[in-house]
């Protein structure tokens, strides 16, 4: 029917092509188009008839055909093509069947560990780059605020001396001070603009002590574990290019990066000064590589499902099991160890696929959307302040020259005009504080799968994780509400659509994106709790084989990294909240300073300064002195606000106590294997922290470590400031990267 409909659409255009008279000049006009119509019809009917036999085979692509393709491709990558084909053809329960199943489990577990090795390495590179960006961002903010404070300070001093000189009849000296203030007031913001245009990040190369975790090499997708590299060199389902080629095309189109040019791949190992553009691009490239590597999880999951479905027990049997985890994974109570381990590995991959989806959404929300909105707002506000200072300096310079020419009335009028413009700029700054808007240009995020009220859609998680998260949805929402994870009400349907990106008619704002990021962090934490259930179930079956013990060790590492992820998310959100409050307070204080200078300036230089009454002129001078003193006071307040406030609420302890070997860890512990692993590497790590520039606290003191671990007598609520939290974050990132290296040991032992 579709072909016939196409034919009906095509025939009119064939009949009316306007060429009949030229092609058949001797034919009667009424018949000239008939041959064209006749032959065209025959050709089209022939094409349709020829296509009919092929249509039987050209069925629409289904999830099953994609899964089969991925499973077969994964078997080829793992060198199991022949074994997988044989496994599908033999009778379950035979000795050969068991041997093949054990072999495939070992290879799939090996592949899982290689994926984790590659992902952990990429995340370590990301964490290092994030640390550099945070360091540079803090430095830029401090320098810009210093420029602003210097300008307010000179304004305060000169704005106090000028009226004092006039009150003592030193009009020439007052005019000279006005000119000096105008020159300095114009030069300082121009210097700030030049600084922001030319500033570079230094000391970007990772130290040698971190070489096993971070090397700062260009992001070229090389030096990956063998199986991961083979995966990237294969095409996805229905694609004609390898995943690596698709990745490079994406880099070229989105980030204008030429993968063949190593200088464009944002390396850090040369330790040359880097712009913020290079650092931000490195983050985007690393995240892209991270995402392509994680796609291997889906392919490996397809293979393990193909292996398990041959010997999977019925749901009815599984529903009677003791462990909820086993019911989700459909592991029969009578399953042997290999079948149970296959189910556990399947669950591990299910969690990773769901977490991969959330990670991808978090990356886009944080590094693209929020970064773009904050950058535009910050630039707009700083530009507003710079324009404010420059226009004040320019008008002040003109006024000073008029005073020197003994034209005080014209000089006062210049100040009145300048103050009026300043009030307009300060009012505009209040509007700019809200931030701009950004159209939603990406598919709905993982929250759409959570907020869909039990209706799976194309953005849903895998069936197991969807069922798991759906069963706990009400509990999770209640927890989010009690902890105020979101800045907007998640009871409101409209807000939910904004948060999950399904309402493209409402653009993103800073407030919405911050709430989306917080909720995605919380959702990932909840998804990764399934790893803990898997770990408990794996221990409960008490595996006797080396494969079973290896899976338990892998889950031990994974659950520890999950806990560190949760702690990092918690600390990052706390640091972001404190930074946001601090930046808002500083901006409002500076804007209030502009407002008072301009409002009092209009009064002092307008009706009072232009008055012929000596008493009014004296009052105007007094008002200028008051404004100058207030300018200095508010500038000092803005500098004090740079340290930020105190974290609200109780700070839970973190894993640093256990990782650093503190006697009291407040109940947070590492397994004996991981405790031994990190103990052997603790000294170099502490030495690095003592010498590095990314940690600015003394980690040789027990009291400092207790504050960082949020556990011990030295820790108090008033210690929880931005500086401490940022240091804690940097250390948690490093500990996570170090523990991630445990996967390499597991690989060598597998």
Secondary structure, DSSP 8 states (H G I E B T S, - for coil): -HHHHHHHHHHHHHHTSS-HHHH-TTS-GGGTTHHHHHHHHHHHHHHHHHHHHHHTT-----HHHHHHHHHHHHHHHTT-HHHHHHHHHS-TTSHHHHHHHHHHHHHHHHHHHHHHHHHHHHHHHHHHHHHHHHHHHHHHHHHHHHHHHHHHHHHHHHHHHHHHHHHTT-HHHHHHHHHHHHHHHHHHHHHHHHHHHH--B---S--GGGTTT-----SSS-S--HHHHHHHTSB-TT-SSBHHHHHHHHHHHHH---TT-GGGS---TT---B-HHHHHHHHHHHHHHHHHHHHHHHHHHHHHHHHHTTS---HHHHHT-S-HHHHHHT--TT--HHHHHHHHHHHHHHHHHHHHHHHHHHHIIIIIIIHHHHHHHHHHHHHHHHHHHHHHHHHHHHHHHHHHTT-HHHHHHHHHHHHHHHHHHHHHHHHHTT---B---S---THHHHSSTT---TT---HHHHHHHHHTHHHHHHHHHHHT--SS-SSSHHHHHHHHT--TTS-B-HHHHHHHHHHHHHHHHHHHHHHHHHHHHHHHTT--SHHHHHHHHHHHHHHHHHHHHHHHHHHHHHHHHHHHHHHHHHHHHHHHHHHHHHHHHHHIIIIITT-S-HHHHHHHHHHHHHHHHHHHHHHHHHHHHTT-----S-----THHHHTT-S--TT----HHHHHHHHTTHHHHHHHHHH-SS--S-TTSHHHHHHHHT-STT--GGG-SHHHHHHHHHHHHHHHHHHHTHHHHHHHH-
